[in-house]
Amino acid sequence: MIDWLKGVETPQTLLIYRALDGEDLHLPPPVEAELLSFPNPQPRLAWVLARLPRLEMSEGVWTRTGLSRRRLKSLGLKAMLADALIAQCCIDAGAELIATDADFRHFAVHCGLKLAV
């Protein structure tokens, strides 16, 4: 999403454009929090936040997030809390995640996350 906000063209940003065209793009709430935390927000951010629906954070998401993190960490894999929460929101919703961060591949391999690329 950060590359898209900056107007950078990558395989992931092309997926974002397609999802926007099909009105099939949803923000996980932790992604919204991350985007709002940057000290110099991109001009397109207000547009994104006003128009995109959010994925629901279902009951028990924190427990499932912790268990996913524990699974990855027990395998010696990196599992940052924000990434784990983003992954779990997508897993719970059955949504594919568009991401450039390679750390999400661990959630795909071991926790059921679907990656769009």
C-alpha positions in Angstrom: 0.0 0.0 0.0 2.9 2.4 0.7 4.3 2.0 -2.8 0.8 2.6 -4.2 0.4 5.7 -2.1 3.8 7.0 -3.5 2.8 6.2 -7.1 5.5 3.5 -7.4 4.7 0.8 -10.0 5.3 -2.8 -8.8 3.5 -6.1 -9.3 1.8 -5.5 -6.0 0.6 -2.0 -6.9 -0.8 -3.3 -10.1 -2.8 -5.8 -8.0 -4.0 -2.9 -5.9 -5.2 -1.0 -9.0 -7.1 -4.1 -10.2 -8.7 -4.6 -6.8 -9.7 -1.0 -6.6 -11.3 -1.2 -10.1 -13.3 -4.3 -9.0 -14.1 -2.6 -5.6 -12.6 -5.6 -4.0 -9.9 -4.0 -1.8 -10.3 -4.0 2.0 -7.9 -2.7 4.6 -6.9 -4.7 7.6 -7.3 -2.4 10.6 -3.6 -2.7 11.6 -2.6 -1.5 8.1 -4.7 1.6 8.6 -2.9 2.2 11.9 0.5 1.8 10.2 -0.5 4.1 7.4 -1.7 6.8 9.9 1.5 6.5 11.9 3.9 7.9 9.2 5.0 11.5 10.1 4.6 12.7 6.5 1.5 11.0 5.1 1.1 10.7 1.4 -1.6 12.9 -0.3 -3.6 9.8 -1.5 -3.9 8.5 2.1 -7.1 10.5 2.9 -8.7 9.2 -0.3 -7.9 5.6 0.6 -9.1 5.9 4.2 -12.4 7.6 3.1 -13.2 5.0 0.5 -11.9 1.6 1.4 -13.9 -0.7 3.7 -12.0 -2.4 6.6 -11.7 -6.1 7.3 -13.5 -7.1 10.4 -11.5 -8.1 13.5 -13.4 -11.1 14.6 -13.8 -12.4 18.2 -10.7 -14.2 19.3 -8.4 -12.5 16.7 -5.8 -11.7 19.4 -5.7 -15.3 20.6 -5.3 -16.7 17.1 -2.7 -14.0 16.4 -0.7 -15.0 19.4 -0.9 -18.7 18.5 0.3 -18.1 15.0 3.2 -16.0 16.3 4.1 -18.7 18.7 4.0 -21.3 15.9 6.4 -19.3 13.7 8.7 -18.3 16.5 9.0 -21.9 17.7 10.2 -22.7 14.2 12.8 -19.9 14.5 11.0 -17.6 12.1 10.4 -13.9 12.3 6.9 -13.0 13.4 6.4 -9.3 14.3 3.2 -8.5 16.1 1.8 -6.1 13.6 2.5 -8.5 10.7 0.9 -11.4 12.7 -2.2 -9.3 13.3 -2.4 -8.2 9.6 -2.0 -11.8 8.6 -4.6 -13.1 11.0 -7.2 -10.5 9.9 -6.7 -11.7 6.3 -6.8 -15.4 7.4 -10.1 -14.9 9.3 -11.7 -13.0 6.4 -10.4 -15.5 3.8 -8.8 -12.5 2.0 -5.6 -12.5 0.0 -2.9 -10.2 1.3 -1.1 -7.9 -1.2 2.3 -7.5 0.4 6.0 -6.9 -0.5 7.3 -7.9 2.9 8.8 -11.3 2.6 8.1 -12.0 6.3 4.4 -12.7 5.3 5.5 -15.9 3.4 6.0 -17.6 6.8 2.3 -16.9 7.6 1.4 -18.3 4.2 3.4 -21.5 4.6 2.6 -22.3 8.2 -0.6 -20.4 9.2 -2.9 -20.5 6.1 -2.5 -16.9 4.9 -3.2 -16.5 1.2 -0.8 -14.1 -0.6 -2.0 -12.3 -3.7 1.4 -12.6 -5.5 
